[in-house]
Amino acid sequence: MGNKNKYGSYICAVGYLSIRQKIVMPKKKKNYQGKWEMTPGSSQVFVYHTKHKIAGPFKGKEEAVVNAREMISKNIKYVKYKK
């Protein structure tokens, strides 16, 4: 089994980039007084080149796809060492 939480769940590919989404579900927790509280959930979308995050977080898939298309037109890739 792979670890989906590290990079997020795969949504789609745009050229050589991939769009991934991290989802945090709401949880019930006890506070210091012993009362139950709901912690809110969240959803974030990122643009990845292989396993390296290049852009994000975005609120939705459409916003990330537009940004990924711009990055492909500029030929932006992940480079470990910039000289």
Backbone torsions as a table, in degrees:
resi	resn	phi	psi	omega
1	MET	NA	136.5	178.0
2	GLY	-86.6	162.9	178.6
3	ASN	-96.8	98.8	-177.3
4	LYS	-76.7	-22.2	-175.2
5	ASN	-71.8	-25.9	-176.9
6	LYS	-66.0	-49.6	-178.7
7	TYR	-104.2	-16.2	-176.3
8	GLY	97.7	173.0	-179.3
9	SER	-83.8	138.0	-179.8
10	TYR	-69.7	131.8	177.6
11	ILE	-107.4	-58.7	-178.9
12	CYS	-160.7	171.8	177.4
13	ALA	-113.8	142.2	173.8
14	VAL	-126.7	97.7	-175.3
15	GLY	64.8	-125.9	179.3
16	TYR	-91.1	-0.2	178.8
17	LEU	-99.4	153.7	176.9
18	SER	-123.3	147.5	178.9
19	ILE	-103.1	127.0	-179.9
20	ARG	-129.2	152.0	-176.3
21	GLN	-129.7	130.7	174.4
22	LYS	-102.5	127.9	180.0
23	ILE	-119.8	127.0	174.4
24	VAL	-111.1	118.5	-178.3
25	MET	-79.3	149.4	176.6
26	PRO	-66.2	146.9	-177.5
27	LYS	-130.5	154.3	173.0
28	LYS	-97.6	129.0	179.2
29	LYS	-136.1	152.8	174.6
30	LYS	-88.1	135.7	175.5
31	ASN	-88.9	-175.1	-175.3
32	TYR	-67.6	-18.7	178.3
33	GLN	-89.4	-4.3	-179.7
34	GLY	90.7	3.6	179.1
35	LYS	-89.1	150.0	178.8
36	TRP	-84.6	134.2	177.6
37	GLU	-129.2	149.0	175.4
38	MET	-95.6	125.7	172.2
39	THR	-89.8	136.7	-175.5
40	PRO	-71.6	153.0	175.2
41	GLY	-91.2	171.2	178.9
42	SER	-150.0	163.8	178.0
43	SER	-141.7	127.0	179.9
44	GLN	-131.8	141.9	-179.0
45	VAL	-116.4	135.9	-177.8
46	PHE	-129.0	159.0	174.2
47	VAL	-107.9	126.9	-178.4
48	TYR	-119.7	145.5	166.3
49	HIS	-115.0	111.9	-167.0
50	THR	54.2	-112.8	-179.6
51	LYS	-109.1	15.8	-177.0
52	HIS	-110.0	128.1	179.9
53	LYS	-74.2	128.5	-179.1
54	ILE	-108.3	-39.4	-176.9
55	ALA	-144.4	153.3	175.6
56	GLY	132.5	174.8	5.7
57	PRO	-83.4	147.7	175.3
58	PHE	-115.1	160.2	-179.4
59	LYS	-83.0	-26.5	-177.2
60	GLY	-144.8	167.8	-178.5
61	LYS	-66.2	-40.8	-176.2
62	GLU	-61.1	-41.6	179.9
63	GLU	-63.7	-40.3	179.5
64	ALA	-69.2	-37.9	179.6
65	VAL	-65.1	-42.0	178.5
66	VAL	-61.7	-44.0	179.2
67	ASN	-65.1	-40.0	179.8
68	ALA	-65.0	-39.2	178.1
69	ARG	-64.5	-38.0	176.3
70	GLU	-64.4	-40.3	-179.8
71	MET	-67.4	-35.3	178.3
72	ILE	-68.9	-39.4	179.2
73	SER	-66.0	-28.7	176.9
74	LYS	-90.8	-0.2	179.4
75	ASN	58.2	44.5	178.6
76	ILE	-85.4	129.8	177.5
77	LYS	-135.2	164.7	175.9
78	TYR	-77.2	128.2	177.2
79	VAL	-125.0	123.2	-176.1
80	LYS	-66.5	-47.9	-179.1
81	TYR	-115.4	118.2	178.6
82	LYS	-96.6	128.0	-179.8
83	LYS	-114.5	NA	NA
